[in-house]
Amino acid sequence: SKSQKERAIAQSPAAERATVIGGFDQASSGRVRWQGQSWAATNLEPERALSAGEAVLVMGRDGNRLQVLGEGQLP
């Protein structure tokens, strides 16, 4: 039977998805919901606006601020 224990394997940050809550209109910063909590976030491609409800990928973290990319921005 499969064990339900958590495995101590570092997950790739690129696999993490977050949802835009707001901001990102005229600025590169806004807020996203990630792992059930609201986070300040920086849009790594600020020329592309992110809309509330849009899915983004968490590419990294700078202290308590996430670095995100819209899914449509990936190659």
Backbone torsions as a table, in degrees:
resi	resn	phi	psi	omega
1	SER	NA	150.9	-177.4
2	LYS	-77.5	137.8	178.3
3	SER	-80.3	138.2	178.3
4	GLN	-93.8	5.3	-179.7
5	LYS	-65.8	145.2	176.5
6	GLU	-72.0	136.1	178.8
7	ARG	-95.8	139.9	-178.3
8	ALA	-86.6	65.3	178.6
9	ILE	-115.7	126.2	179.9
10	ALA	-67.1	124.6	179.3
11	GLN	-86.1	145.2	176.8
12	SER	-64.5	129.5	179.0
13	PRO	-59.3	-27.9	-178.6
14	ALA	-64.8	-18.9	-179.6
15	ALA	-82.5	-8.5	-176.2
16	GLU	-85.0	131.9	177.4
17	ARG	-112.7	145.5	176.8
18	ALA	-132.7	165.0	178.7
19	THR	-118.7	132.0	179.8
20	VAL	-67.5	131.3	175.3
21	ILE	-97.2	-43.8	-179.4
22	GLY	-176.6	-179.6	-177.3
23	GLY	81.6	-158.2	177.3
24	PHE	66.0	6.8	-178.2
25	ASP	-73.1	-68.9	-178.7
26	GLN	-97.5	-4.2	-173.0
27	ALA	-124.9	168.1	178.3
28	SER	-87.7	-3.4	-178.5
29	SER	-115.8	150.0	179.2
30	GLY	-164.4	-157.9	179.6
31	ARG	-128.4	144.4	177.6
32	VAL	-131.1	158.2	171.6
33	ARG	-101.4	122.7	-176.5
34	TRP	-136.9	127.6	-179.3
35	GLN	52.7	38.7	174.5
36	GLY	82.2	3.5	-179.2
37	GLN	-128.6	156.2	178.1
38	SER	-84.6	130.6	-179.6
39	TRP	-127.8	145.4	165.3
40	ALA	-70.2	142.5	-177.4
41	ALA	-143.1	153.2	176.3
42	THR	-114.4	129.4	176.8
43	ASN	-80.3	117.2	-177.9
44	LEU	-70.6	-14.6	173.5
45	GLU	-127.3	77.3	-171.7
46	PRO	-63.0	-18.3	178.6
47	GLU	-70.7	-14.1	177.4
48	ARG	-106.0	114.6	-178.7
49	ALA	-67.2	143.0	175.4
50	LEU	-111.9	134.5	-177.1
51	SER	-102.2	151.8	176.7
52	ALA	-56.8	136.4	-179.5
53	GLY	92.2	-12.8	-178.7
54	GLU	-74.5	142.6	176.3
55	ALA	-82.2	136.6	176.2
56	VAL	-129.6	161.1	176.9
57	LEU	-103.6	134.6	177.4
58	VAL	-84.8	113.1	-175.9
59	MET	-94.1	-21.9	-177.9
60	GLY	-174.4	-177.9	-177.7
61	ARG	-145.2	134.9	179.1
62	ASP	-121.3	93.8	-174.3
63	GLY	65.4	-120.7	179.2
64	ASN	-102.2	21.5	177.9
65	ARG	-117.7	131.5	-179.8
66	LEU	-91.2	152.2	173.6
67	GLN	-108.7	120.2	-172.1
68	VAL	-125.4	157.9	174.3
69	LEU	-132.9	136.3	171.8
70	GLY	-61.9	144.2	-176.8
71	GLU	-61.4	-30.1	179.2
72	GLY	-71.4	-8.5	-177.2
73	GLN	-90.3	-6.9	-178.7
74	LEU	-77.7	145.6	-178.9
75	PRO	-64.9	NA	NA
